[in-house]
Amino acid sequence: MRVRVTRLAVFTSRNGQLVCDVPARHRQFGLRPAAWLLLTHYTRWAEPRDEDAALVKQLLDAGVLIAEGSAEHRQEEEMGPWRSWGTAATYFHLATRTLDGEHFVTAVDDTSRLRQKAEQEPEPDPFKRYGTHSLALPTPMELTPALDRTLRERRTIRRFDDTAPVTLEQLSTALHWTGGVQHRFDIPGFGEAVLKASPSGGSRHPVEIYPVVRNVGGLAPGLYHYAADAHALEALPGAAPDTETLLHWFGDQTFVARAGVLFLYTAMLERSAWKYPTGRTYRAIYADLGHVSQTAYLTGTALGLGVFFTAAMRDEPIEEVFGLDWRTEIPLGINGFGVPHPQEAARLREMAAGGPPGFSYPHDEWDGLG
Ligand SMILES: Cc1cc2nc3c(=O)[nH]c(=O)nc-3n(C[C@H](O)[C@H](O)[C@H](O)COP(=O)(O)O)c2cc1C
């Protein structure tokens, strides 16, 4: 029987010791020098040497080594999409996959744990503020179309009339529903609870919105932060990004630079981590983002705007310009809003009335397609 080191293990170091992490089993093993020397011999299939017999058995039991032809071996041969998604994605998935014996705390136990925690470490502020020049936003508009009509008409739009501005009232309405506060109240001994239009895991609402304004009536183009607690915009330092910069930030997708305003979403990690100190929380943050984006889509559609979402972006330059540190706040994706191009608006009307269905193609490609 030949054996080799599992491809699913990850090696790291902790407290001066080499550690082997077997994420599928949620197990970590500190490796003695004899074990790591032994493992270097079994990075390819090999018959166990006589002198290794006892240690090989221990490492097989631990799942650090696997046997040729075993169920674990077959699994590693048939990894499906995980093969191209690579070690990092596979490791994260397995390490945060709950096992059959997972213990879930009750809401009562969890609340008492958090009350104790709050005494040592106060809950992170649910609102971020820059304290820069702040601009009050107008009262949000009424959304009149019926929900079923809005749901039916919601599409991803990539072709805009880039001469037509989004109005300040439309921007205010989109911000109100996408990131605005519906209710806030104190939970004694705990902290402040916030409720918004979109659901959020543990009501942590980690998502912040940074409007990147290109063409909004009555608002200077530039970078802003949405102060959700005040329904106001805070102007951020830095020039309004030009077309080339926007394309560079957002994955070279031409339609992004034709929208009137982009909502850059970030996550304030501590808000979620304070309540949920487990890696699985990273998944919930992206589920939160999906809910926020759908609310943005529906609001924009009800306002007669075209909306898109993309997660294709170059994190590094965005982090630099917005002063984001990946240890505390990470960029997640963007929604863009703009006035649909008249030809696009006509196509959407036709499609809604039973005409030919199709995707919205960006301006440049559309022109290329004639
Ligand atoms: C997570 C996610 C990422 C997306 N990324 C992109 C993108 O990078 N570029 C793009 O043109 N559309 C992107 N979209 C929009 C999808 O292409 C669009 O939703 C899909 O084609 C279906 O069209 P519909 O939204 O009109 O139903 C994304 C949508 C989601 C939910």
The ligand as a Gaussian input file, in Angstrom:
#p B3LYP/6-31G(d) Opt

LIG

0 1
 C      -22.440000      38.253000      -8.136000
 C      -22.709000      38.876000      -9.471000
 C      -21.650000      39.324000     -10.231000
 C      -21.873000      39.936000     -11.473000
 N      -20.818000      40.413000     -12.195000
 C      -21.022000      40.976000     -13.397000
 C      -19.929000      41.489000     -14.173000
 O      -18.783000      41.455000     -13.755000
 N      -20.211000      42.030000     -15.379000
 C      -21.457000      42.106000     -15.875000
 O      -21.627000      42.615000     -16.991000
 N      -22.532000      41.644000     -15.168000
 C      -22.338000      41.087000     -13.946000
 N      -23.403000      40.636000     -13.206000
 C      -24.763000      40.715000     -13.759000
 C      -25.171000      39.376000     -14.381000
 O      -24.456000      39.162000     -15.575000
 C      -26.684000      39.385000     -14.637000
 O      -27.359000      39.412000     -13.403000
 C      -27.117000      38.176000     -15.467000
 O      -26.617000      38.247000     -16.783000
 C      -28.632000      38.015000     -15.529000
 O      -29.257000      39.166000     -16.046000
 P      -30.381000      39.956000     -15.232000
 O      -29.699000      40.583000     -14.027000
 O      -30.900000      40.975000     -16.186000
 O      -31.397000      38.960000     -14.804000
 C      -23.200000      40.073000     -11.961000
 C      -24.266000      39.637000     -11.173000
 C      -24.036000      39.071000      -9.926000
 C      -25.208000      38.651000      -9.069000

